[in-house]
């Protein structure tokens, strides 16, 4: 994590997402800009959160750690999302893991300032209520996804969302997927062997091709159809 001292960039994000409309008072003097590299954690489960974050650029995955030590994917966040709204009025310890899957920028507000300046701000609290309602709906939906959708669908969504976009020599963008398969199997609630069988099935369908230790997407259109907007 790196703190960025760039007032022009901060102002750009505030204007882009109309953040000054979220508060009754001017909160710009208390806002800080943070940059996270791919695979860094914004917060880990049970760690104390010091900031309320607004995700303004990049993409993250959110997963929970279960009592048996295993992890389960909950959703992906991108565009403008609030991180830490659950911790504002309750325990300051995070209830999920949030890991960036591409370089990501967040605007942070100290939770100390939030509790002093914003917990009586009706405008801000209406926004937080909307955010929490959206997360409750998403949590309910994604719990059903983990139970009712096939691994093929869930894996397609994971690959499409987390795959690295790179340009080839001709300037065409392709999606490359290379991750720890044991961890992916755990996140998607399946066995390592079943995950490999499903990846092999996608290769036989012509959706993917395996090259050494990575997979390349050959048919992005079919991958999108299979992913069906899961975990969004």
Biotite code that builds the C-alpha atoms (Angstrom):
import biotite.structure as struc

atoms = struc.array([
    struc.Atom([0.000, 0.000, 0.000], chain_id="A", res_id=1, res_name="UNK", atom_name="CA", element="C"),
    struc.Atom([1.230, 3.458, -0.879], chain_id="A", res_id=2, res_name="UNK", atom_name="CA", element="C"),
    struc.Atom([-0.225, 6.796, 0.160], chain_id="A", res_id=3, res_name="UNK", atom_name="CA", element="C"),
    struc.Atom([-0.364, 9.202, -2.803], chain_id="A", res_id=4, res_name="UNK", atom_name="CA", element="C"),
    struc.Atom([0.038, 12.935, -2.309], chain_id="A", res_id=5, res_name="UNK", atom_name="CA", element="C"),
    struc.Atom([-1.602, 14.113, -5.530], chain_id="A", res_id=6, res_name="UNK", atom_name="CA", element="C"),
    struc.Atom([-4.287, 16.751, -4.969], chain_id="A", res_id=7, res_name="UNK", atom_name="CA", element="C"),
    struc.Atom([-5.190, 16.969, -8.678], chain_id="A", res_id=8, res_name="UNK", atom_name="CA", element="C"),
    struc.Atom([-5.802, 13.208, -8.896], chain_id="A", res_id=9, res_name="UNK", atom_name="CA", element="C"),
    struc.Atom([-7.804, 13.275, -5.676], chain_id="A", res_id=10, res_name="UNK", atom_name="CA", element="C"),
    struc.Atom([-9.933, 16.147, -6.998], chain_id="A", res_id=11, res_name="UNK", atom_name="CA", element="C"),
    struc.Atom([-10.427, 14.254, -10.269], chain_id="A", res_id=12, res_name="UNK", atom_name="CA", element="C"),
    struc.Atom([-11.895, 11.213, -8.495], chain_id="A", res_id=13, res_name="UNK", atom_name="CA", element="C"),
    struc.Atom([-14.038, 13.349, -6.186], chain_id="A", res_id=14, res_name="UNK", atom_name="CA", element="C"),
    struc.Atom([-15.528, 15.119, -9.201], chain_id="A", res_id=15, res_name="UNK", atom_name="CA", element="C"),
    struc.Atom([-15.884, 11.948, -11.283], chain_id="A", res_id=16, res_name="UNK", atom_name="CA", element="C"),
    struc.Atom([-18.024, 10.221, -8.638], chain_id="A", res_id=17, res_name="UNK", atom_name="CA", element="C"),
    struc.Atom([-19.719, 13.356, -7.234], chain_id="A", res_id=18, res_name="UNK", atom_name="CA", element="C"),
    struc.Atom([-18.371, 12.522, -3.801], chain_id="A", res_id=19, res_name="UNK", atom_name="CA", element="C"),
    struc.Atom([-19.029, 16.003, -2.476], chain_id="A", res_id=20, res_name="UNK", atom_name="CA", element="C"),
    struc.Atom([-22.738, 15.135, -2.777], chain_id="A", res_id=21, res_name="UNK", atom_name="CA", element="C"),
    struc.Atom([-22.399, 12.321, -0.193], chain_id="A", res_id=22, res_name="UNK", atom_name="CA", element="C"),
    struc.Atom([-21.830, 14.651, 2.752], chain_id="A", res_id=23, res_name="UNK", atom_name="CA", element="C"),
    struc.Atom([-23.474, 17.707, 4.258], chain_id="A", res_id=24, res_name="UNK", atom_name="CA", element="C"),
    struc.Atom([-20.128, 19.229, 5.137], chain_id="A", res_id=25, res_name="UNK", atom_name="CA", element="C"),
    struc.Atom([-16.942, 19.473, 3.074], chain_id="A", res_id=26, res_name="UNK", atom_name="CA", element="C"),
    struc.Atom([-14.933, 16.298, 3.765], chain_id="A", res_id=27, res_name="UNK", atom_name="CA", element="C"),
    struc.Atom([-12.252, 16.936, 1.157], chain_id="A", res_id=28, res_name="UNK", atom_name="CA", element="C"),
    struc.Atom([-9.655, 18.118, 3.738], chain_id="A", res_id=29, res_name="UNK", atom_name="CA", element="C"),
    struc.Atom([-9.885, 14.713, 5.441], chain_id="A", res_id=30, res_name="UNK", atom_name="CA", element="C"),
    struc.Atom([-9.652, 12.556, 2.316], chain_id="A", res_id=31, res_name="UNK", atom_name="CA", element="C"),
    struc.Atom([-6.491, 10.601, 1.515], chain_id="A", res_id=32, res_name="UNK", atom_name="CA", element="C"),
    struc.Atom([-5.505, 8.710, -1.631], chain_id="A", res_id=33, res_name="UNK", atom_name="CA", element="C"),
    struc.Atom([-4.156, 5.149, -1.441], chain_id="A", res_id=34, res_name="UNK", atom_name="CA", element="C"),
    struc.Atom([-2.673, 2.891, -4.113], chain_id="A", res_id=35, res_name="UNK", atom_name="CA", element="C"),
    struc.Atom([-2.566, -0.914, -3.899], chain_id="A", res_id=36, res_name="UNK", atom_name="CA", element="C"),
    struc.Atom([-0.602, -3.182, -6.216], chain_id="A", res_id=37, res_name="UNK", atom_name="CA", element="C"),
    struc.Atom([-2.108, -6.354, -7.651], chain_id="A", res_id=38, res_name="UNK", atom_name="CA", element="C"),
    struc.Atom([-2.541, -9.105, -5.013], chain_id="A", res_id=39, res_name="UNK", atom_name="CA", element="C"),
    struc.Atom([-2.141, -6.753, -2.049], chain_id="A", res_id=40, res_name="UNK", atom_name="CA", element="C"),
    struc.Atom([-4.783, -6.859, 0.674], chain_id="A", res_id=41, res_name="UNK", atom_name="CA", element="C"),
    struc.Atom([-6.725, -3.732, 1.535], chain_id="A", res_id=42, res_name="UNK", atom_name="CA", element="C"),
    struc.Atom([-7.809, -5.496, 4.715], chain_id="A", res_id=43, res_name="UNK", atom_name="CA", element="C"),
    struc.Atom([-7.773, -9.006, 6.150], chain_id="A", res_id=44, res_name="UNK", atom_name="CA", element="C"),
    struc.Atom([-10.516, -10.728, 8.116], chain_id="A", res_id=45, res_name="UNK", atom_name="CA", element="C"),
    struc.Atom([-10.482, -9.719, 11.828], chain_id="A", res_id=46, res_name="UNK", atom_name="CA", element="C"),
    struc.Atom([-7.886, -6.976, 11.309], chain_id="A", res_id=47, res_name="UNK", atom_name="CA", element="C"),
    struc.Atom([-8.673, -3.526, 12.680], chain_id="A", res_id=48, res_name="UNK", atom_name="CA", element="C"),
    struc.Atom([-9.826, -1.100, 9.999], chain_id="A", res_id=49, res_name="UNK", atom_name="CA", element="C"),
    struc.Atom([-8.569, 2.444, 10.331], chain_id="A", res_id=50, res_name="UNK", atom_name="CA", element="C"),
    struc.Atom([-10.273, 3.867, 7.238], chain_id="A", res_id=51, res_name="UNK", atom_name="CA", element="C"),
    struc.Atom([-13.542, 3.936, 5.410], chain_id="A", res_id=52, res_name="UNK", atom_name="CA", element="C"),
    struc.Atom([-12.503, 3.365, 1.802], chain_id="A", res_id=53, res_name="UNK", atom_name="CA", element="C"),
    struc.Atom([-14.108, 4.382, -1.472], chain_id="A", res_id=54, res_name="UNK", atom_name="CA", element="C"),
    struc.Atom([-12.921, 2.226, -4.368], chain_id="A", res_id=55, res_name="UNK", atom_name="CA", element="C"),
    struc.Atom([-12.442, 4.646, -7.278], chain_id="A", res_id=56, res_name="UNK", atom_name="CA", element="C"),
    struc.Atom([-10.264, 2.689, -9.689], chain_id="A", res_id=57, res_name="UNK", atom_name="CA", element="C"),
    struc.Atom([-9.364, -0.974, -10.076], chain_id="A", res_id=58, res_name="UNK", atom_name="CA", element="C"),
    struc.Atom([-10.912, -4.238, -8.981], chain_id="A", res_id=59, res_name="UNK", atom_name="CA", element="C"),
    struc.Atom([-10.988, -6.361, -5.821], chain_id="A", res_id=60, res_name="UNK", atom_name="CA", element="C"),
    struc.Atom([-12.246, -9.750, -4.725], chain_id="A", res_id=61, res_name="UNK", atom_name="CA", element="C"),
    struc.Atom([-14.015, -10.215, -1.410], chain_id="A", res_id=62, res_name="UNK", atom_name="CA", element="C"),
    struc.Atom([-13.881, -13.520, 0.423], chain_id="A", res_id=63, res_name="UNK", atom_name="CA", element="C"),
    struc.Atom([-14.542, -14.807, 3.903], chain_id="A", res_id=64, res_name="UNK", atom_name="CA", element="C"),
    struc.Atom([-12.508, -17.148, 6.080], chain_id="A", res_id=65, res_name="UNK", atom_name="CA", element="C"),
    struc.Atom([-14.622, -19.907, 7.635], chain_id="A", res_id=66, res_name="UNK", atom_name="CA", element="C"),
    struc.Atom([-14.175, -21.461, 11.065], chain_id="A", res_id=67, res_name="UNK", atom_name="CA", element="C"),
    struc.Atom([-12.542, -24.522, 9.492], chain_id="A", res_id=68, res_name="UNK", atom_name="CA", element="C"),
    struc.Atom([-9.812, -22.305, 8.023], chain_id="A", res_id=69, res_name="UNK", atom_name="CA", element="C"),
    struc.Atom([-11.097, -22.479, 4.454], chain_id="A", res_id=70, res_name="UNK", atom_name="CA", element="C"),
    struc.Atom([-12.042, -19.488, 2.324], chain_id="A", res_id=71, res_name="UNK", atom_name="CA", element="C"),
    struc.Atom([-15.137, -18.806, 0.232], chain_id="A", res_id=72, res_name="UNK", atom_name="CA", element="C"),
    struc.Atom([-15.530, -16.225, -2.518], chain_id="A", res_id=73, res_name="UNK", atom_name="CA", element="C"),
    struc.Atom([-18.292, -13.692, -1.855], chain_id="A", res_id=74, res_name="UNK", atom_name="CA", element="C"),
    struc.Atom([-18.106, -11.195, -4.698], chain_id="A", res_id=75, res_name="UNK", atom_name="CA", element="C"),
    struc.Atom([-16.006, -8.819, -6.761], chain_id="A", res_id=76, res_name="UNK", atom_name="CA", element="C"),
    struc.Atom([-15.934, -5.042, -6.348], chain_id="A", res_id=77, res_name="UNK", atom_name="CA", element="C"),
    struc.Atom([-15.084, -2.551, -9.053], chain_id="A", res_id=78, res_name="UNK", atom_name="CA", element="C"),
    struc.Atom([-15.958, 1.004, -10.009], chain_id="A", res_id=79, res_name="UNK", atom_name="CA", element="C"),
    struc.Atom([-17.318, 3.075, -7.108], chain_id="A", res_id=80, res_name="UNK", atom_name="CA", element="C"),
    struc.Atom([-17.836, 0.928, -3.998], chain_id="A", res_id=81, res_name="UNK", atom_name="CA", element="C"),
    struc.Atom([-17.631, 1.562, -0.257], chain_id="A", res_id=82, res_name="UNK", atom_name="CA", element="C"),
    struc.Atom([-15.357, -0.633, 1.857], chain_id="A", res_id=83, res_name="UNK", atom_name="CA", element="C"),
    struc.Atom([-15.752, -0.554, 5.613], chain_id="A", res_id=84, res_name="UNK", atom_name="CA", element="C"),
    struc.Atom([-19.376, 0.567, 5.935], chain_id="A", res_id=85, res_name="UNK", atom_name="CA", element="C"),
    struc.Atom([-20.174, -2.419, 8.181], chain_id="A", res_id=86, res_name="UNK", atom_name="CA", element="C"),
    struc.Atom([-17.430, -1.383, 10.572], chain_id="A", res_id=87, res_name="UNK", atom_name="CA", element="C"),
    struc.Atom([-18.608, 2.211, 11.057], chain_id="A", res_id=88, res_name="UNK", atom_name="CA", element="C"),
    struc.Atom([-21.081, 1.570, 13.860], chain_id="A", res_id=89, res_name="UNK", atom_name="CA", element="C"),
    struc.Atom([-19.986, -1.873, 15.029], chain_id="A", res_id=90, res_name="UNK", atom_name="CA", element="C"),
    struc.Atom([-16.656, -3.503, 15.720], chain_id="A", res_id=91, res_name="UNK", atom_name="CA", element="C"),
    struc.Atom([-13.757, -1.832, 13.897], chain_id="A", res_id=92, res_name="UNK", atom_name="CA", element="C"),
    struc.Atom([-12.423, -5.268, 12.927], chain_id="A", res_id=93, res_name="UNK", atom_name="CA", element="C"),
    struc.Atom([-12.996, -6.318, 9.321], chain_id="A", res_id=94, res_name="UNK", atom_name="CA", element="C"),
    struc.Atom([-15.480, -9.123, 8.681], chain_id="A", res_id=95, res_name="UNK", atom_name="CA", element="C"),
    struc.Atom([-14.072, -10.138, 5.272], chain_id="A", res_id=96, res_name="UNK", atom_name="CA", element="C"),
    struc.Atom([-10.832, -10.228, 3.285], chain_id="A", res_id=97, res_name="UNK", atom_name="CA", element="C"),
    struc.Atom([-10.516, -7.691, 0.473], chain_id="A", res_id=98, res_name="UNK", atom_name="CA", element="C"),
    struc.Atom([-7.697, -8.376, -1.992], chain_id="A", res_id=99, res_name="UNK", atom_name="CA", element="C"),
    struc.Atom([-6.973, -6.349, -5.117], chain_id="A", res_id=100, res_name="UNK", atom_name="CA", element="C"),
    struc.Atom([-6.841, -8.308, -8.378], chain_id="A", res_id=101, res_name="UNK", atom_name="CA", element="C"),
    struc.Atom([-5.432, -5.444, -10.408], chain_id="A", res_id=102, res_name="UNK", atom_name="CA", element="C"),
    struc.Atom([-3.715, -2.196, -9.450], chain_id="A", res_id=103, res_name="UNK", atom_name="CA", element="C"),
    struc.Atom([-6.305, -0.297, -7.431], chain_id="A", res_id=104, res_name="UNK", atom_name="CA", element="C"),
    struc.Atom([-6.833, 3.205, -6.077], chain_id="A", res_id=105, res_name="UNK", atom_name="CA", element="C"),
    struc.Atom([-8.986, 4.092, -3.068], chain_id="A", res_id=106, res_name="UNK", atom_name="CA", element="C"),
    struc.Atom([-9.954, 7.280, -1.291], chain_id="A", res_id=107, res_name="UNK", atom_name="CA", element="C"),
    struc.Atom([-9.791, 6.848, 2.470], chain_id="A", res_id=108, res_name="UNK", atom_name="CA", element="C"),
    struc.Atom([-11.501, 8.664, 5.310], chain_id="A", res_id=109, res_name="UNK", atom_name="CA", element="C"),
    struc.Atom([-10.181, 7.999, 8.785], chain_id="A", res_id=110, res_name="UNK", atom_name="CA", element="C"),
    struc.Atom([-12.797, 6.042, 10.774], chain_id="A", res_id=111, res_name="UNK", atom_name="CA", element="C"),
    struc.Atom([-12.024, 8.331, 13.695], chain_id="A", res_id=112, res_name="UNK", atom_name="CA", element="C"),
    struc.Atom([-13.072, 11.338, 11.600], chain_id="A", res_id=113, res_name="UNK", atom_name="CA", element="C"),
    struc.Atom([-16.074, 9.461, 10.215], chain_id="A", res_id=114, res_name="UNK", atom_name="CA", element="C"),
    struc.Atom([-17.381, 8.699, 13.712], chain_id="A", res_id=115, res_name="UNK", atom_name="CA", element="C"),
    struc.Atom([-16.875, 12.274, 14.893], chain_id="A", res_id=116, res_name="UNK", atom_name="CA", element="C"),
    struc.Atom([-18.074, 14.150, 11.805], chain_id="A", res_id=117, res_name="UNK", atom_name="CA", element="C"),
    struc.Atom([-20.446, 11.881, 9.879], chain_id="A", res_id=118, res_name="UNK", atom_name="CA", element="C"),
    struc.Atom([-22.485, 9.647, 12.201], chain_id="A", res_id=119, res_name="UNK", atom_name="CA", element="C"),
    struc.Atom([-24.972, 12.501, 12.681], chain_id="A", res_id=120, res_name="UNK", atom_name="CA", element="C"),
    struc.Atom([-24.946, 13.422, 8.975], chain_id="A", res_id=121, res_name="UNK", atom_name="CA", element="C"),
    struc.Atom([-28.322, 12.272, 7.592], chain_id="A", res_id=122, res_name="UNK", atom_name="CA", element="C"),
    struc.Atom([-27.168, 12.682, 3.990], chain_id="A", res_id=123, res_name="UNK", atom_name="CA", element="C"),
    struc.Atom([-24.158, 10.425, 4.520], chain_id="A", res_id=124, res_name="UNK", atom_name="CA", element="C"),
    struc.Atom([-26.163, 7.886, 6.536], chain_id="A", res_id=125, res_name="UNK", atom_name="CA", element="C"),
    struc.Atom([-28.762, 7.580, 3.736], chain_id="A", res_id=126, res_name="UNK", atom_name="CA", element="C"),
    struc.Atom([-25.920, 6.778, 1.354], chain_id="A", res_id=127, res_name="UNK", atom_name="CA", element="C"),
    struc.Atom([-24.487, 4.173, 3.758], chain_id="A", res_id=128, res_name="UNK", atom_name="CA", element="C"),
    struc.Atom([-27.931, 2.579, 4.194], chain_id="A", res_id=129, res_name="UNK", atom_name="CA", element="C"),
    struc.Atom([-28.191, 2.230, 0.426], chain_id="A", res_id=130, res_name="UNK", atom_name="CA", element="C"),
    struc.Atom([-24.726, 0.672, 0.276], chain_id="A", res_id=131, res_name="UNK", atom_name="CA", element="C"),
    struc.Atom([-25.535, -1.815, 3.030], chain_id="A", res_id=132, res_name="UNK", atom_name="CA", element="C"),
    struc.Atom([-28.837, -2.725, 1.379], chain_id="A", res_id=133, res_name="UNK", atom_name="CA", element="C"),
    struc.Atom([-27.033, -3.393, -1.884], chain_id="A", res_id=134, res_name="UNK", atom_name="CA", element="C"),
    struc.Atom([-24.516, -5.612, -0.088], chain_id="A", res_id=135, res_name="UNK", atom_name="CA", element="C"),
    struc.Atom([-27.265, -7.545, 1.690], chain_id="A", res_id=136, res_name="UNK", atom_name="CA", element="C"),
    struc.Atom([-28.937, -8.241, -1.650], chain_id="A", res_id=137, res_name="UNK", atom_name="CA", element="C"),
    struc.Atom([-25.627, -9.214, -3.225], chain_id="A", res_id=138, res_name="UNK", atom_name="CA", element="C"),
    struc.Atom([-24.744, -11.523, -0.312], chain_id="A", res_id=139, res_name="UNK", atom_name="CA", element="C"),
    struc.Atom([-28.101, -13.290, -0.588], chain_id="A", res_id=140, res_name="UNK", atom_name="CA", element="C"),
    struc.Atom([-27.750, -13.657, -4.351], chain_id="A", res_id=141, res_name="UNK", atom_name="CA", element="C"),
    struc.Atom([-24.181, -14.915, -4.213], chain_id="A", res_id=142, res_name="UNK", atom_name="CA", element="C"),
    struc.Atom([-25.013, -17.450, -1.501], chain_id="A", res_id=143, res_name="UNK", atom_name="CA", element="C"),
    struc.Atom([-27.547, -18.900, -3.936], chain_id="A", res_id=144, res_name="UNK", atom_name="CA", element="C"),
    struc.Atom([-24.922, -18.867, -6.703], chain_id="A", res_id=145, res_name="UNK", atom_name="CA", element="C"),
    struc.Atom([-22.547, -20.977, -4.607], chain_id="A", res_id=146, res_name="UNK", atom_name="CA", element="C"),
    struc.Atom([-25.328, -23.515, -4.031], chain_id="A", res_id=147, res_name="UNK", atom_name="CA", element="C"),
    struc.Atom([-27.185, -23.603, -7.329], chain_id="A", res_id=148, res_name="UNK", atom_name="CA", element="C"),
    struc.Atom([-24.804, -22.750, -10.182], chain_id="A", res_id=149, res_name="UNK", atom_name="CA", element="C"),
    struc.Atom([-22.400, -25.284, -11.643], chain_id="A", res_id=150, res_name="UNK", atom_name="CA", element="C"),
    struc.Atom([-18.660, -24.989, -11.116], chain_id="A", res_id=151, res_name="UNK", atom_name="CA", element="C"),
    struc.Atom([-18.330, -24.347, -14.854], chain_id="A", res_id=152, res_name="UNK", atom_name="CA", element="C"),
    struc.Atom([-20.432, -21.182, -14.519], chain_id="A", res_id=153, res_name="UNK", atom_name="CA", element="C"),
    struc.Atom([-18.690, -19.987, -11.368], chain_id="A", res_id=154, res_name="UNK", atom_name="CA", element="C"),
    struc.Atom([-15.238, -20.692, -12.763], chain_id="A", res_id=155, res_name="UNK", atom_name="CA", element="C"),
    struc.Atom([-16.062, -18.877, -16.018], chain_id="A", res_id=156, res_name="UNK", atom_name="CA", element="C"),
    struc.Atom([-17.101, -15.825, -14.005], chain_id="A", res_id=157, res_name="UNK", atom_name="CA", element="C"),
    struc.Atom([-13.929, -15.996, -11.927], chain_id="A", res_id=158, res_name="UNK", atom_name="CA", element="C"),
    struc.Atom([-11.678, -16.288, -14.984], chain_id="A", res_id=159, res_name="UNK", atom_name="CA", element="C"),
    struc.Atom([-13.430, -13.477, -16.847], chain_id="A", res_id=160, res_name="UNK", atom_name="CA", element="C"),
    struc.Atom([-13.272, -11.128, -13.852], chain_id="A", res_id=161, res_name="UNK", atom_name="CA", element="C"),
    struc.Atom([-9.768, -11.868, -12.569], chain_id="A", res_id=162, res_name="UNK", atom_name="CA", element="C"),
    struc.Atom([-7.946, -12.772, -15.781], chain_id="A", res_id=163, res_name="UNK", atom_name="CA", element="C"),
    struc.Atom([-5.089, -10.502, -16.757], chain_id="A", res_id=164, res_name="UNK", atom_name="CA", element="C"),
    struc.Atom([-5.682, -8.412, -19.888], chain_id="A", res_id=165, res_name="UNK", atom_name="CA", element="C"),
    struc.Atom([-2.575, -8.126, -22.046], chain_id="A", res_id=166, res_name="UNK", atom_name="CA", element="C"),
    struc.Atom([-1.983, -6.998, -25.614], chain_id="A", res_id=167, res_name="UNK", atom_name="CA", element="C"),
    struc.Atom([-0.306, -9.288, -28.118], chain_id="A", res_id=168, res_name="UNK", atom_name="CA", element="C"),
    struc.Atom([2.112, -8.166, -30.848], chain_id="A", res_id=169, res_name="UNK", atom_name="CA", element="C"),
    struc.Atom([-0.825, -7.243, -33.084], chain_id="A", res_id=170, res_name="UNK", atom_name="CA", element="C"),
    struc.Atom([-2.413, -5.000, -30.458], chain_id="A", res_id=171, res_name="UNK", atom_name="CA", element="C"),
    struc.Atom([-5.259, -7.413, -29.704], chain_id="A", res_id=172, res_name="UNK", atom_name="CA", element="C"),
    struc.Atom([-6.224, -7.806, -26.037], chain_id="A", res_id=173, res_name="UNK", atom_name="CA", element="C"),
    struc.Atom([-6.276, -11.332, -24.673], chain_id="A", res_id=174, res_name="UNK", atom_name="CA", element="C"),
    struc.Atom([-7.206, -12.729, -21.271], chain_id="A", res_id=175, res_name="UNK", atom_name="CA", element="C"),
    struc.Atom([-4.614, -14.792, -19.404], chain_id="A", res_id=176, res_name="UNK", atom_name="CA", element="C"),
    struc.Atom([-5.503, -16.812, -16.312], chain_id="A", res_id=177, res_name="UNK", atom_name="CA", element="C"),
    struc.Atom([-2.762, -18.041, -13.993], chain_id="A", res_id=178, res_name="UNK", atom_name="CA", element="C"),
    struc.Atom([-3.380, -18.543, -10.279], chain_id="A", res_id=179, res_name="UNK", atom_name="CA", element="C"),
    struc.Atom([-2.815, -21.033, -7.485], chain_id="A", res_id=180, res_name="UNK", atom_name="CA", element="C"),
    struc.Atom([-5.316, -23.770, -8.317], chain_id="A", res_id=181, res_name="UNK", atom_name="CA", element="C"),
    struc.Atom([-5.514, -25.039, -4.745], chain_id="A", res_id=182, res_name="UNK", atom_name="CA", element="C"),
    struc.Atom([-6.573, -21.581, -3.564], chain_id="A", res_id=183, res_name="UNK", atom_name="CA", element="C"),
    struc.Atom([-9.081, -21.181, -6.415], chain_id="A", res_id=184, res_name="UNK", atom_name="CA", element="C"),
    struc.Atom([-10.655, -24.560, -5.634], chain_id="A", res_id=185, res_name="UNK", atom_name="CA", element="C"),
    struc.Atom([-11.092, -23.463, -2.021], chain_id="A", res_id=186, res_name="UNK", atom_name="CA", element="C"),
    struc.Atom([-12.563, -20.068, -2.951], chain_id="A", res_id=187, res_name="UNK", atom_name="CA", element="C"),
    struc.Atom([-15.082, -21.687, -5.299], chain_id="A", res_id=188, res_name="UNK", atom_name="CA", element="C"),
    struc.Atom([-16.018, -24.379, -2.800], chain_id="A", res_id=189, res_name="UNK", atom_name="CA", element="C"),
    struc.Atom([-14.841, -27.381, -4.808], chain_id="A", res_id=190, res_name="UNK", atom_name="CA", element="C"),
    struc.Atom([-12.086, -29.977, -4.881], chain_id="A", res_id=191, res_name="UNK", atom_name="CA", element="C"),
    struc.Atom([-8.775, -29.527, -6.662], chain_id="A", res_id=192, res_name="UNK", atom_name="CA", element="C"),
    struc.Atom([-9.504, -32.519, -8.933], chain_id="A", res_id=193, res_name="UNK", atom_name="CA", element="C"),
    struc.Atom([-12.967, -31.239, -9.869], chain_id="A", res_id=194, res_name="UNK", atom_name="CA", element="C"),
    struc.Atom([-11.492, -27.824, -10.670], chain_id="A", res_id=195, res_name="UNK", atom_name="CA", element="C"),
    struc.Atom([-8.921, -29.373, -13.017], chain_id="A", res_id=196, res_name="UNK", atom_name="CA", element="C"),
    struc.Atom([-11.615, -31.483, -14.704], chain_id="A", res_id=197, res_name="UNK", atom_name="CA", element="C"),
    struc.Atom([-13.706, -28.363, -15.267], chain_id="A", res_id=198, res_name="UNK", atom_name="CA", element="C"),
    struc.Atom([-10.745, -26.441, -16.683], chain_id="A", res_id=199, res_name="UNK", atom_name="CA", element="C"),
    struc.Atom([-10.049, -29.368, -18.998], chain_id="A", res_id=200, res_name="UNK", atom_name="CA", element="C"),
    struc.Atom([-13.702, -29.329, -20.073], chain_id="A", res_id=201, res_name="UNK", atom_name="CA", element="C"),
    struc.Atom([-13.462, -25.635, -20.981], chain_id="A", res_id=202, res_name="UNK", atom_name="CA", element="C"),
    struc.Atom([-10.353, -26.445, -23.016], chain_id="A", res_id=203, res_name="UNK", atom_name="CA", element="C"),
    struc.Atom([-12.181, -29.236, -24.869], chain_id="A", res_id=204, res_name="UNK", atom_name="CA", element="C"),
    struc.Atom([-15.008, -26.757, -25.616], chain_id="A", res_id=205, res_name="UNK", atom_name="CA", element="C"),
    struc.Atom([-12.462, -24.396, -27.189], chain_id="A", res_id=206, res_name="UNK", atom_name="CA", element="C"),
    struc.Atom([-13.066, -21.701, -24.590], chain_id="A", res_id=207, res_name="UNK", atom_name="CA", element="C"),
    struc.Atom([-9.559, -21.968, -23.107], chain_id="A", res_id=208, res_name="UNK", atom_name="CA", element="C"),
    struc.Atom([-6.179, -23.263, -24.160], chain_id="A", res_id=209, res_name="UNK", atom_name="CA", element="C"),
    struc.Atom([-3.513, -24.319, -21.683], chain_id="A", res_id=210, res_name="UNK", atom_name="CA", element="C"),
    struc.Atom([0.012, -23.043, -22.232], chain_id="A", res_id=211, res_name="UNK", atom_name="CA", element="C"),
    struc.Atom([2.483, -24.382, -19.653], chain_id="A", res_id=212, res_name="UNK", atom_name="CA", element="C"),
    struc.Atom([1.138, -23.222, -16.272], chain_id="A", res_id=213, res_name="UNK", atom_name="CA", element="C"),
    struc.Atom([-1.378, -20.712, -17.561], chain_id="A", res_id=214, res_name="UNK", atom_name="CA", element="C"),
    struc.Atom([-4.622, -20.626, -19.511], chain_id="A", res_id=215, res_name="UNK", atom_name="CA", element="C"),
    struc.Atom([-5.504, -18.279, -22.359], chain_id="A", res_id=216, res_name="UNK", atom_name="CA", element="C"),
    struc.Atom([-9.093, -17.422, -23.268], chain_id="A", res_id=217, res_name="UNK", atom_name="CA", element="C"),
    struc.Atom([-9.783, -18.381, -26.893], chain_id="A", res_id=218, res_name="UNK", atom_name="CA", element="C"),
    struc.Atom([-13.515, -17.663, -27.007], chain_id="A", res_id=219, res_name="UNK", atom_name="CA", element="C"),
    struc.Atom([-14.355, -14.662, -24.836], chain_id="A", res_id=220, res_name="UNK", atom_name="CA", element="C"),
    struc.Atom([-17.966, -14.571, -26.044], chain_id="A", res_id=221, res_name="UNK", atom_name="CA", element="C"),
    struc.Atom([-18.720, -18.092, -24.786], chain_id="A", res_id=222, res_name="UNK", atom_name="CA", element="C"),
    struc.Atom([-16.852, -17.377, -21.536], chain_id="A", res_id=223, res_name="UNK", atom_name="CA", element="C"),
    struc.Atom([-19.092, -14.348, -20.931], chain_id="A", res_id=224, res_name="UNK", atom_name="CA", element="C"),
    struc.Atom([-22.200, -16.425, -21.651], chain_id="A", res_id=225, res_name="UNK", atom_name="CA", element="C"),
    struc.Atom([-21.075, -19.074, -19.174], chain_id="A", res_id=226, res_name="UNK", atom_name="CA", element="C"),
    struc.Atom([-20.208, -16.512, -16.493], chain_id="A", res_id=227, res_name="UNK", atom_name="CA", element="C"),
    struc.Atom([-23.773, -15.113, -16.552], chain_id="A", res_id=228, res_name="UNK", atom_name="CA", element="C"),
    struc.Atom([-22.757, -12.059, -14.483], chain_id="A", res_id=229, res_name="UNK", atom_name="CA", element="C"),
    struc.Atom([-22.144, -14.201, -11.407], chain_id="A", res_id=230, res_name="UNK", atom_name="CA", element="C"),
    struc.Atom([-20.552, -12.668, -8.275], chain_id="A", res_id=231, res_name="UNK", atom_name="CA", element="C"),
    struc.Atom([-21.225, -9.142, -9.612], chain_id="A", res_id=232, res_name="UNK", atom_name="CA", element="C"),
])
